[in-house]
Amino acid sequence: MNLQKNPFTQAIQSGEKQIGLWITLASNFTAEVVAPCGYDWVVIDCEHSPNEIPSVIGQLQAFANTGTTAIVRPDWNDPVKVKRLLDVGAPGLLFPMVQNADEARAAVAATRYPPRGVRGVSGLTRANKFGRITDYFAKIEDETTVIVQVETREALANALEIGAVEGVTGVFFGPGDIAADLGYLGKPLAPEVWEAIWPVARALMAAGIPVGTLVADAEFAAQLLNEGFTFVACGSDSGLLAKASDALLAKVKSDLA
């Protein structure tokens, strides 16, 4: 049995636009509701959601037989957590709060086996179908997506060096944290925030480095993709549920006699 290609890694490296969604409800059942939609990629979030390894496994299983690549965001750039997520089959990771090239190198190293990195070796994991994928060790580095998040003014200043680190697949802008660092807490779509992001994003694009982000605005998400972003998430499962619940109640109340 051979290792399958990671379609998301291949797509962003070739410049194909990828539309994504954030998965935050920590439930394999709700992940299964989303899975048939046809998003190119999703992020199963462990940083700002109550996810642990068992719930991550269930959500990976929900997306396994679809065309959606389920990337996992660990809660920190921790090689022990990274090892466990990779062993249970995460096809890629989104590393939060990467501030400089050294931290980007540490993120990459956590996804690589020695001598190229520090990932611990296990011969029987969900990732290699319990030893059945015979070329896993030879090919997994080429297929694993490694995305690093820039989320502060410091990281924006270092973004080109971060993105140029060998093994980094793409750079992700975290507008919520960038907004907070710029003094616009809770305003990730503020013009001032994107005035800070755009020059850095264009520099990365010019260097051939794929860039992505998350914005809870469908029109703006499409605009970003049209203007050179490669991978953009346009909302979250919890956001969709909250908005739809509010809208349904408001509609019924508005129609009451």
N, C-alpha and C positions, 0 to 999 in steps of 0.2 A: 504494500500500500504506500502510495506516494503523498507527499504534502501538497495540499491544494494551494493555488495562488490566492493571495489576499487581494480582492478586487479593489478595495479602497486604497491600499498602498500603490497599486498599479495605476489607478485612476488619477490620483493627485500628482503623481510623478509625471504623468503624461498631459497634465493640464485640463483634465475633464472636470466639469463643474459637478460638485457633489452637494446635495441638499440633505440636511440632517435635522435631528430632533434630540432633545435632552430627555433622558429617562431617569426620573427622580423618585418614583413612587415605591421603589424597593419591593416590587411584587412581580413574580413571574406571570401571574394571571393578567395584570394590566399590560405587561410587556407583550403578551400574546395578543392582546387587543390591537396594539400598535403594529406588530410585526408584519401583517399582510399589506400595510399601507403602501409600501414601495419606496420609503426613504432610502437614499443611497447609504447613509450611515446614521448611527445613533451613538450617544455617549451614555453608558451606564455609570451614573455618578456615585462615587464613594466619598467625595469631599464634602458636599453639602446635602447629602441624603443619608438615611439610616441604613445603608447597605453594608453587608458583611459578605464573606466568601460564599456561604450557602445561598444567599439571595442572588448574588452575582451569577452563580452557576445556573440557577433557574432561569434567569433572564437571558443568559447566553444560549441556553437551550431553546428558548422561545424564538430567538432570531436565527438559529442554526440552519434551518431549512428554507431560508428566504434569501433574497438578493441584497439584504441589508447587512452591512458590516457593523458589528457591535463593538465599538471601542470602549475601554473602561478607563475612568479617571480615578486613580488612587487618591487617598486623602493627603498624601505627601510623597515627596521624592525619596522613598524609603526602599532600599534594595530587598529587604525581607518581604514587604508587602508586594513589591513588584514581582518577586519570584513566585509567590503564591498565586497571584492573578494570572501570570503567564502559564503556570502549571495547570490551572483549571481551564485554560483554553482561550484566554483573552487574545484576540488577533492583533491588538494594538493598544497602546496606552497614551493617555493625555496627561502629561505631567504638569501639575499646578505650580505657579509662583517660581518660575525659573528666572533668576536674576542676571546670570552672566554665563559666559561660555564654560566655565568650570562646572557649574551646576548642570548645564546641558550635557557635558561629557559624563557626569556622574549618572544622569538619567539613562543615557545610551548604554553605559557600562552595566547598569542593572539589568538590561535586557539581553546582554551578551554572555555567553559561556566563556570561561578561561580558555586561552590566555588573553582574549580580547575584552573580557569583562569580569563580572563578579557573580553572575547568576549561578546558583547552586544546581547541581546535576542530579536529576532523578530519571531513571529509565522507564518508569511506569506512571504516566500522568494522563489526565483527560486530554491534554494538548496533543499528545502523540498517540492518542487512541490506545493507551495502555501498552505501548511498545510496538504497536502494529505498523506505525508509519516509519518505514525503515530509513528514509532520508531526512528525518526531522532535524537531527543535529547539523546536517550539512546545509540545509536550506532555510531554517527558521529565521535567521538574521535578515535575510533578504526580503522576507514576507512580513515581518513584524512592523507595524506602524509605530513610529515614535514621534509624537507631537509634543512640543514644549510651549507652555503658556507664558506670554509676557504680560504682566499685570501692574507694572509700576513705571514711574518715570525713569528709574534706574534701568529697568529691563528694556524700555523703549530705546534708551541710549545705547544699549548693548545688543540690540536685536540682530544686527547684521552678523556680529561675531557668534551669537547664539545659533542663528540659522545655518551658519557655515560649518558647524561642528559635524564631523563625519558621523553618519548614522541618524541624524535628525531628518525626519521625513517632511516636517512642515512646522510653521510657527503659527500659533493661535493667539489672537488678541483677546484679553479678558476685559471688555469695556466696563464692567461693573466695578472691578477693583482699580482700573486705571482712572475711572471717574472719581472714586473715593480719594485716590492719591493726589488728584488734581484739585480737590476741594469741591467736587460735585457729587457727593455721596447720594446714591439713589437715582442718579440721572445719567444712565449709561448712553443715552442717545443725545445728550447735550452736544450742540455744535462744537463747543470748545474741546470736548473729549475726542471727537473725530478729527478735529484740526490737529490734534497731537498724534493720532493714529495714522492718518493717511500718508504723510510723508515717509514714515517708517515702512508702512505696507508697500508703498510704491518702490522704495529702495530694495526691499526684499524681492518683490516681483521682478525688478530689473536684474537681480542677481540669480534669477531662476529658482527661487525658494518659494514653495507653495505657502499661501497664507489663508487663514480661516478665522472664524469668530462665531459667536452666538448673539443674535439679536432677536428680541421678541416683537418683531415687526415684519410682516411678510413683504411689504413693498420695499423696505430698506434692505432686507435680505436679498431680494432679487436684484436691487441696484448694486449691491456689493459684488454679487456674482457677475453681473454684466460689466463691472468696472475692474475686474481682474482678480478678485478673491476666488480661490479654488474650492474651498469647502466652508459652507456656512450653515449653521443650525438656526432654524427660524422659530423656535419655541420649545416648550417642554410639555410633557404629559400632564404634570400638575397644573401648569398654567392653562392648558386647554380645558381641563376638567373644571377649574375654578371659574373661568370665563363663561363656559357653556352653562354651568349651573346657575350663575348669576343672571345670565341672559334669559334663560328659560323661566326663572321665577319672576323676573321683571316683566317679561312678555305676558305671562298669565295675569299678574296683578294689573297690568295696564289695560287688559281687556275685561276686567270685572265691571259689572254694572254698578 
